[in-house]
Amino acid sequence: MRPWPVDYRAEPEFELGWDLAGGLESLNLALKEWIGLLAYRLVGHIGAMAPNGC
């Protein structure tokens, strides 16, 4: 299996502040990524959830 980058996301600039909706959107995306990594780990597609050194 060859990894292929998809679903690029870019922010025009970094802003500090209290943006509850943006924070929840980021949390939602992160949780989906971790669930996907866990599923791949459980079925044996990957050996580790994160590469060495992370």
C-alpha positions as CSV (number, residue, x, y, z in Angstrom):
1,M,0.0,0.0,0.0
2,R,1.4,3.4,-0.9
3,P,0.4,6.5,1.2
4,W,-1.2,9.3,-0.8
5,P,-1.8,12.8,0.6
6,V,-5.4,13.9,0.3
7,D,-7.7,16.5,1.9
8,Y,-5.2,19.4,2.2
9,R,-6.2,22.1,4.6
10,A,-4.6,25.5,4.8
11,E,-5.3,28.5,7.0
12,P,-4.6,32.0,5.5
13,E,-3.0,33.2,8.8
14,F,-2.6,32.1,12.4
15,E,-4.8,34.0,14.9
16,L,-4.9,33.8,18.6
17,G,-8.2,34.1,20.3
18,W,-11.3,32.4,21.5
19,D,-13.1,30.8,18.5
20,L,-15.2,28.0,20.0
21,A,-16.7,27.0,16.6
22,G,-13.2,26.8,15.0
23,G,-11.9,24.9,18.0
24,L,-14.7,22.4,17.8
25,E,-14.1,21.9,14.1
26,S,-10.4,21.2,14.7
27,L,-11.2,18.8,17.5
28,N,-13.7,17.0,15.3
29,L,-11.1,16.6,12.5
30,A,-8.4,15.4,14.9
31,L,-10.8,12.8,16.5
32,K,-11.7,11.4,13.1
33,E,-8.0,11.1,12.2
34,W,-7.2,9.3,15.5
35,I,-10.1,6.9,15.0
36,G,-8.9,6.2,11.5
37,L,-5.4,5.5,12.8
38,L,-6.8,3.2,15.5
39,A,-8.9,1.3,13.0
40,Y,-5.8,0.8,10.7
41,R,-3.8,-0.4,13.7
42,L,-6.5,-2.9,14.7
43,V,-6.8,-4.5,11.3
44,G,-3.0,-4.6,10.9
45,H,-2.4,-2.0,8.1
46,I,0.1,-0.1,10.2
47,G,2.5,-1.1,12.9
48,A,2.3,1.9,15.1
49,M,-0.1,4.8,15.7
50,A,2.7,7.3,15.4
51,P,6.2,7.1,13.9
52,N,9.2,6.8,16.2
53,G,10.3,10.2,17.6
54,C,6.9,11.7,17.8
